[in-house]
């Protein structure tokens, strides 16, 4: 491992490193500064930063493209508990098997086809997964399970997801999370979920009526979609639909455009190792996303 040294940036973030990126071999500090050249980083040194919930509302509302939303998401510092956790893991609490790698240590941007009509909404990044790689569902067992299924069902060009810059591409589908930072114990607070729902809401606004279907991985993603769409003035069935595997509901945008909401058990090891969610079950739900 490269000898670490603490480096305090002009943005007030203390970083360690540098270490070599496992795919490109380029050196990066941890957490990764925006605009440093990390594969797929949508932010620059000029990307505005949200420091509180009011900033999130203002910066989400003024983002004019999905790429701009992603850039602003990846530098968000609105939830102090999440900021402290994600950066502490990136600097000092890395998993031993990744100790010589740089950690992204920032919120996770969306990943996939920018013109997709299908959206997958997960729970939150993993501390040693997306928080390390900078790409949703990458570098851990959950991602291994999900991307293998996306490849089998024709959405991904390869079955593996090792790290940003490994050539993985998605067609027809895009992935986001209800909460964009790795939370302690994998459990975001209600306030953190509500704050991040604003970013998801802007995603949905910009996708507009080209969106056909939303698949949620787990109940928190399901509830996050319902919260965001209700705030946006979408028509949500009453009583509010409850999450379940392969459960489906129809939401309608303010223009009346129908969007299918489909539930799927989360691809967490707890579900996949116990057989609660099998490859065949995931493939079957993914197959229903096709037009």
C-alpha positions as a Markdown table, in Angstrom:
| # | Residue | x | y | z |
|---|---|---|---|---|
| 1 | Unk | 0.0 | 0.0 | 0.0 |
| 2 | Unk | 1.2 | 3.5 | -0.8 |
| 3 | Unk | 2.4 | 5.3 | 2.3 |
| 4 | Unk | -0.4 | 7.5 | 3.5 |
| 5 | Unk | -0.3 | 11.1 | 4.5 |
| 6 | Unk | -3.1 | 13.3 | 5.5 |
| 7 | Unk | -3.9 | 16.1 | 3.1 |
| 8 | Unk | -6.4 | 18.9 | 3.9 |
| 9 | Unk | -7.9 | 20.3 | 0.7 |
| 10 | Unk | -9.2 | 23.8 | 0.0 |
| 11 | Unk | -12.8 | 22.3 | 0.4 |
| 12 | Unk | -12.0 | 21.4 | 4.0 |
| 13 | Unk | -12.0 | 17.7 | 3.4 |
| 14 | Unk | -9.0 | 15.7 | 4.9 |
| 15 | Unk | -7.8 | 13.0 | 2.5 |
| 16 | Unk | -5.3 | 10.2 | 2.6 |
| 17 | Unk | -3.2 | 8.7 | -0.1 |
| 18 | Unk | -2.6 | 8.6 | -2.9 |
| 19 | Unk | -3.3 | 5.0 | -3.9 |
| 20 | Unk | -3.5 | 3.4 | -7.4 |
| 21 | Unk | -6.9 | 2.9 | -9.0 |
| 22 | Unk | -7.4 | -0.9 | -9.5 |
| 23 | Unk | -8.4 | -0.5 | -13.1 |
| 24 | Unk | -6.5 | 2.5 | -14.5 |
| 25 | Unk | -3.5 | 2.4 | -12.2 |
| 26 | Unk | -3.8 | 6.2 | -11.8 |
| 27 | Unk | -3.1 | 7.6 | -8.3 |
| 28 | Unk | -6.0 | 9.1 | -6.3 |
| 29 | Unk | -6.5 | 10.5 | -2.9 |
| 30 | Unk | -9.3 | 9.2 | -0.6 |
| 31 | Unk | -12.0 | 10.5 | -0.6 |
| 32 | Unk | -11.5 | 11.4 | -4.3 |
| 33 | Unk | -11.6 | 15.1 | -5.0 |
| 34 | Unk | -14.1 | 16.2 | -7.7 |
| 35 | Unk | -12.5 | 16.7 | -11.1 |
| 36 | Unk | -9.5 | 14.6 | -10.3 |
| 37 | Unk | -10.0 | 12.3 | -13.3 |
| 38 | Unk | -11.7 | 9.3 | -11.6 |
| 39 | Unk | -13.5 | 7.2 | -14.3 |
| 40 | Unk | -17.1 | 8.4 | -14.7 |
| 41 | Unk | -16.9 | 11.3 | -12.2 |
| 42 | Unk | -19.5 | 13.8 | -13.4 |
| 43 | Unk | -18.3 | 16.6 | -11.1 |
| 44 | Unk | -15.7 | 19.3 | -11.5 |
| 45 | Unk | -14.0 | 21.6 | -9.1 |
| 46 | Unk | -16.7 | 24.2 | -10.0 |
| 47 | Unk | -19.7 | 21.9 | -9.2 |
| 48 | Unk | -21.9 | 23.6 | -6.5 |
| 49 | Unk | -22.1 | 21.9 | -3.1 |
| 50 | Unk | -25.2 | 21.4 | -1.0 |
| 51 | Unk | -24.4 | 21.8 | 2.7 |
| 52 | Unk | -28.0 | 21.5 | 4.0 |
| 53 | Unk | -31.5 | 20.5 | 3.0 |
| 54 | Unk | -32.3 | 23.9 | 1.7 |
| 55 | Unk | -29.3 | 23.8 | -0.6 |
| 56 | Unk | -30.4 | 20.3 | -1.8 |
| 57 | Unk | -33.8 | 21.7 | -2.8 |
| 58 | Unk | -32.3 | 24.7 | -4.6 |
| 59 | Unk | -29.5 | 22.8 | -6.4 |
| 60 | Unk | -31.8 | 19.9 | -7.4 |
| 61 | Unk | -34.4 | 22.3 | -8.8 |
| 62 | Unk | -31.9 | 24.3 | -10.9 |
| 63 | Unk | -30.2 | 21.2 | -12.4 |
| 64 | Unk | -31.2 | 21.1 | -16.0 |
| 65 | Unk | -29.9 | 17.7 | -17.0 |
| 66 | Unk | -29.5 | 14.3 | -15.5 |
| 67 | Unk | -25.7 | 14.7 | -15.7 |
| 68 | Unk | -25.9 | 17.9 | -13.8 |
| 69 | Unk | -28.0 | 16.2 | -11.1 |
| 70 | Unk | -25.4 | 13.5 | -10.9 |
| 71 | Unk | -22.6 | 16.0 | -10.6 |
| 72 | Unk | -24.3 | 17.9 | -7.7 |
| 73 | Unk | -25.2 | 14.6 | -6.0 |
| 74 | Unk | -21.6 | 13.4 | -5.9 |
| 75 | Unk | -20.4 | 16.5 | -3.9 |
| 76 | Unk | -23.4 | 16.8 | -1.6 |
| 77 | Unk | -22.6 | 17.3 | 2.1 |
| 78 | Unk | -26.1 | 17.9 | 3.4 |
| 79 | Unk | -26.2 | 15.0 | 5.9 |
| 80 | Unk | -23.4 | 15.3 | 8.5 |
| 81 | Unk | -23.7 | 11.7 | 9.8 |
| 82 | Unk | -23.4 | 10.3 | 6.3 |
| 83 | Unk | -20.6 | 12.6 | 5.3 |
| 84 | Unk | -18.6 | 11.6 | 8.4 |
| 85 | Unk | -19.2 | 7.8 | 7.9 |
| 86 | Unk | -18.5 | 7.6 | 4.2 |
| 87 | Unk | -15.2 | 9.6 | 4.6 |
| 88 | Unk | -14.1 | 7.8 | 7.7 |
| 89 | Unk | -14.4 | 4.5 | 5.9 |
| 90 | Unk | -12.6 | 5.9 | 2.9 |
| 91 | Unk | -9.7 | 7.2 | 5.0 |
| 92 | Unk | -9.3 | 4.7 | 7.9 |
| 93 | Unk | -11.8 | 1.8 | 7.9 |
| 94 | Unk | -11.3 | 0.2 | 4.5 |
| 95 | Unk | -11.8 | -3.5 | 4.2 |
| 96 | Unk | -8.5 | -5.3 | 4.5 |
| 97 | Unk | -8.8 | -6.8 | 1.0 |
| 98 | Unk | -9.1 | -3.3 | -0.5 |
| 99 | Unk | -6.6 | -1.5 | 1.8 |
| 100 | Unk | -4.3 | -0.6 | -1.0 |
| 101 | Unk | -7.0 | 0.9 | -3.2 |
| 102 | Unk | -8.3 | 4.5 | -3.3 |
| 103 | Unk | -11.9 | 5.0 | -2.0 |
| 104 | Unk | -14.4 | 7.2 | -3.8 |
| 105 | Unk | -15.8 | 8.3 | -0.4 |
| 106 | Unk | -18.5 | 10.5 | -2.0 |
| 107 | Unk | -22.2 | 10.0 | -2.8 |
| 108 | Unk | -22.9 | 7.6 | -5.7 |
| 109 | Unk | -24.1 | 9.0 | -9.0 |
| 110 | Unk | -26.6 | 7.2 | -11.2 |
| 111 | Unk | -25.2 | 4.6 | -13.7 |
| 112 | Unk | -26.5 | 3.4 | -17.0 |
| 113 | Unk | -28.1 | 4.4 | -20.2 |
| 114 | Unk | -29.0 | 8.2 | -20.1 |
| 115 | Unk | -31.8 | 7.5 | -22.6 |
| 116 | Unk | -33.3 | 4.6 | -20.6 |
| 117 | Unk | -37.0 | 4.2 | -20.2 |
| 118 | Unk | -36.5 | 1.8 | -17.3 |
| 119 | Unk | -35.1 | 2.8 | -13.9 |
| 120 | Unk | -33.9 | 0.6 | -11.0 |
| 121 | Unk | -34.0 | 2.2 | -7.6 |
| 122 | Unk | -31.9 | 0.6 | -4.9 |
| 123 | Unk | -31.4 | 1.4 | -1.2 |
| 124 | Unk | -28.0 | 3.0 | -0.6 |
| 125 | Unk | -24.3 | 2.5 | -1.5 |
| 126 | Unk | -22.3 | -0.1 | 0.5 |
| 127 | Unk | -19.4 | 1.2 | 2.6 |
| 128 | Unk | -16.9 | -1.0 | 0.7 |
| 129 | Unk | -18.9 | -1.2 | -2.6 |
| 130 | Unk | -20.0 | 2.0 | -4.3 |
| 131 | Unk | -18.3 | 4.0 | -1.5 |
| 132 | Unk | -15.1 | 2.5 | -2.8 |
| 133 | Unk | -15.7 | 2.3 | -6.6 |
| 134 | Unk | -17.9 | 5.3 | -7.3 |
| 135 | Unk | -20.4 | 3.3 | -9.3 |
| 136 | Unk | -23.7 | 1.9 | -8.2 |
| 137 | Unk | -23.8 | -1.8 | -7.1 |
| 138 | Unk | -20.2 | -2.3 | -8.0 |
| 139 | Unk | -17.5 | -4.2 | -6.1 |
| 140 | Unk | -19.5 | -6.3 | -3.7 |
| 141 | Unk | -21.7 | -9.4 | -3.6 |
| 142 | Unk | -24.9 | -7.4 | -4.3 |
| 143 | Unk | -23.5 | -6.0 | -7.4 |
| 144 | Unk | -22.1 | -9.3 | -8.6 |
| 145 | Unk | -25.6 | -10.8 | -8.3 |
| 146 | Unk | -27.4 | -7.8 | -10.0 |
| 147 | Unk | -25.1 | -7.3 | -12.9 |
| 148 | Unk | -24.9 | -11.0 | -13.7 |
| 149 | Unk | -28.7 | -10.9 | -14.0 |
| 150 | Unk | -28.6 | -7.7 | -16.1 |
| 151 | Unk | -26.2 | -9.4 | -18.5 |
| 152 | Unk | -28.4 | -12.6 | -18.7 |
| 153 | Unk | -31.5 | -10.4 | -19.5 |
| 154 | Unk | -29.7 | -8.3 | -22.2 |
| 155 | Unk | -29.3 | -5.1 | -20.3 |
| 156 | Unk | -25.5 | -5.2 | -19.6 |
| 157 | Unk | -22.6 | -5.9 | -22.0 |
| 158 | Unk | -20.7 | -8.0 | -19.5 |
| 159 | Unk | -21.7 | -10.0 | -16.4 |
| 160 | Unk | -19.1 | -8.5 | -14.0 |
| 161 | Unk | -18.8 | -5.1 | -12.3 |
| 162 | Unk | -15.3 | -4.7 | -10.8 |
| 163 | Unk | -14.8 | -1.0 | -10.8 |
| 164 | Unk | -15.4 | 2.3 | -12.7 |
| 165 | Unk | -13.5 | 2.1 | -15.9 |
| 166 | Unk | -13.9 | -1.6 | -16.5 |
| 167 | Unk | -15.9 | -1.2 | -19.7 |
| 168 | Unk | -19.3 | -2.1 | -18.2 |
| 169 | Unk | -22.2 | -0.5 | -20.1 |
| 170 | Unk | -26.0 | -0.7 | -19.7 |
| 171 | Unk | -28.6 | -0.4 | -22.5 |
| 172 | Unk | -32.2 | 0.6 | -21.9 |
| 173 | Unk | -31.9 | 0.8 | -18.1 |
| 174 | Unk | -30.5 | 3.2 | -15.5 |
| 175 | Unk | -29.7 | 2.6 | -11.8 |
| 176 | Unk | -30.0 | 5.1 | -8.9 |
| 177 | Unk | -30.3 | 4.7 | -5.1 |
| 178 | Unk | -32.9 | 6.2 | -2.8 |
| 179 | Unk | -30.1 | 7.4 | -0.6 |
| 180 | Unk | -26.8 | 8.2 | -2.3 |
| 181 | Unk | -24.3 | 7.9 | 0.6 |
| 182 | Unk | -23.2 | 4.8 | 2.4 |
| 183 | Unk | -25.1 | 4.8 | 5.8 |
| 184 | Unk | -23.8 | 3.4 | 9.0 |
| 185 | Unk | -25.2 | -0.1 | 9.5 |
| 186 | Unk | -26.8 | 0.2 | 6.1 |
| 187 | Unk | -29.7 | 2.1 | 7.7 |
| 188 | Unk | -30.3 | 5.7 | 6.7 |
| 189 | Unk | -32.5 | 7.8 | 9.1 |
| 190 | Unk | -35.9 | 9.1 | 8.0 |
| 191 | Unk | -34.4 | 12.6 | 7.7 |
| 192 | Unk | -31.6 | 11.4 | 5.5 |
| 193 | Unk | -34.1 | 9.5 | 3.3 |
| 194 | Unk | -36.3 | 12.6 | 3.0 |
| 195 | Unk | -33.4 | 14.8 | 2.1 |
| 196 | Unk | -32.1 | 12.4 | -0.6 |
| 197 | Unk | -35.6 | 12.0 | -2.0 |
| 198 | Unk | -35.3 | 15.5 | -3.4 |
| 199 | Unk | -32.5 | 14.3 | -5.7 |
| 200 | Unk | -34.5 | 11.4 | -6.8 |
| 201 | Unk | -37.5 | 13.6 | -7.5 |
| 202 | Unk | -35.4 | 15.8 | -9.8 |
| 203 | Unk | -34.3 | 12.6 | -11.6 |
| 204 | Unk | -37.9 | 11.7 | -12.2 |
| 205 | Unk | -38.8 | 15.2 | -13.3 |
| 206 | Unk | -36.0 | 15.2 | -15.9 |
| 207 | Unk | -36.9 | 11.7 | -17.1 |
| 208 | Unk | -40.4 | 13.0 | -17.7 |
| 209 | Unk | -42.9 | 11.0 | -19.7 |
| 210 | Unk | -40.3 | 8.9 | -21.5 |
| 211 | Unk | -40.1 | 6.8 | -18.3 |
| 212 | Unk | -42.1 | 3.6 | -18.6 |
| 213 | Unk | -41.2 | 1.5 | -15.5 |
| 214 | Unk | -39.5 | 1.7 | -12.2 |
| 215 | Unk | -38.2 | -1.4 | -10.4 |
| 216 | Unk | -37.3 | -1.0 | -6.7 |
| 217 | Unk | -34.8 | -3.2 | -4.9 |
| 218 | Unk | -36.3 | -3.5 | -1.4 |
| 219 | Unk | -38.9 | -1.7 | 0.6 |
| 220 | Unk | -36.9 | 1.5 | 1.2 |
| 221 | Unk | -36.5 | 2.0 | -2.5 |
| 222 | Unk | -40.2 | 1.4 | -3.0 |
| 223 | Unk | -41.1 | 3.9 | -0.3 |
| 224 | Unk | -38.6 | 6.4 | -1.6 |
| 225 | Unk | -40.2 | 6.3 | -5.1 |
| 226 | Unk | -43.7 | 6.8 | -3.6 |
| 227 | Unk | -42.5 | 9.7 | -1.5 |
| 228 | Unk | -40.7 | 11.4 | -4.4 |
| 229 | Unk | -43.6 | 11.0 | -6.8 |
| 230 | Unk | -46.2 | 12.1 | -4.3 |
| 231 | Unk | -44.2 | 15.3 | -3.8 |
| 232 | Unk | -44.1 | 15.8 | -7.5 |
| 233 | Unk | -47.8 | 15.6 | -7.8 |
| 234 | Unk | -48.0 | 12.2 | -9.4 |
| 235 | Unk | -51.2 | 10.2 | -9.0 |
| 236 | Unk | -50.5 | 7.3 | -6.5 |
| 237 | Unk | -53.1 | 4.6 | -5.9 |
| 238 | Unk | -55.0 | 4.8 | -2.6 |
| 239 | Unk | -54.5 | 3.1 | -0.4 |
| 240 | Unk | -50.8 | 3.4 | -1.0 |
| 241 | Unk | -49.5 | 0.2 | -2.5 |
| 242 | Unk | -47.3 | -2.0 | -0.2 |
| 243 | Unk | -44.0 | -3.4 | -1.2 |
| 244 | Unk | -43.7 | -7.1 | -2.2 |
| 245 | Unk | -41.6 | -9.1 | -4.6 |
| 246 | Unk | -43.1 | -8.9 | -8.1 |
| 247 | Unk | -45.8 | -6.6 | -6.8 |
| 248 | Unk | -46.9 | -4.0 | -9.4 |
| 249 | Unk | -48.7 | -0.7 | -9.2 |
| 250 | Unk | -49.4 | 2.0 | -11.8 |
| 251 | Unk | -48.4 | 5.6 | -11.0 |
| 252 | Unk | -49.3 | 8.5 | -13.3 |
| 253 | Unk | -47.2 | 11.6 | -14.0 |
| 254 | Unk | -49.0 | 15.0 | -13.8 |
| 255 | Unk | -49.7 | 14.7 | -17.5 |
| 256 | Unk | -51.4 | 11.4 | -17.0 |
| 257 | Unk | -48.6 | 9.3 | -18.4 |
| 258 | Unk | -48.6 | 5.8 | -16.8 |
| 259 | Unk | -45.4 | 4.5 | -15.1 |
| 260 | Unk | -45.3 | 0.9 | -13.8 |
| 261 | Unk | -43.8 | 0.5 | -10.3 |
| 262 | Unk | -42.5 | -3.0 | -9.7 |
| 263 | Unk | -41.0 | -4.4 | -6.5 |
| 264 | Unk | -38.2 | -6.9 | -6.2 |
| 265 | Unk | -36.4 | -8.3 | -3.1 |
| 266 | Unk | -33.1 | -6.5 | -2.6 |
| 267 | Unk | -30.0 | -8.2 | -4.0 |
| 268 | Unk | -28.3 | -8.2 | -0.6 |
| 269 | Unk | -26.3 | -11.3 | 0.5 |
| 270 | Unk | -28.9 | -11.8 | 3.3 |
| 271 | Unk | -31.5 | -12.4 | 0.6 |
| 272 | Unk | -29.4 | -14.1 | -2.1 |
| 273 | Unk | -27.4 | -16.5 | 0.2 |
| 274 | Unk | -30.6 | -17.7 | 1.9 |
| 275 | Unk | -32.5 | -18.3 | -1.3 |
| 276 | Unk | -35.1 | -15.7 | -0.6 |
| 277 | Unk | -34.1 | -14.1 | -3.9 |
| 278 | Unk | -32.8 | -16.5 | -6.6 |
| 279 | Unk | -31.3 | -15.8 | -10.0 |
| 280 | Unk | -34.4 | -17.1 | -11.7 |
| 281 | Unk | -36.6 | -14.8 | -9.5 |
| 282 | Unk | -34.5 | -11.7 | -10.4 |
| 283 | Unk | -34.4 | -12.6 | -14.1 |
| 284 | Unk | -38.2 | -13.0 | -14.1 |
| 285 | Unk | -38.8 | -9.5 | -12.7 |
| 286 | Unk | -36.2 | -8.0 | -15.0 |
| 287 | Unk | -38.0 | -9.6 | -18.0 |
| 288 | Unk | -41.2 | -7.8 | -17.1 |
| 289 | Unk | -39.4 | -4.4 | -17.6 |
| 290 | Unk | -39.3 | -4.9 | -21.3 |
| 291 | Unk | -41.8 | -2.8 | -23.4 |
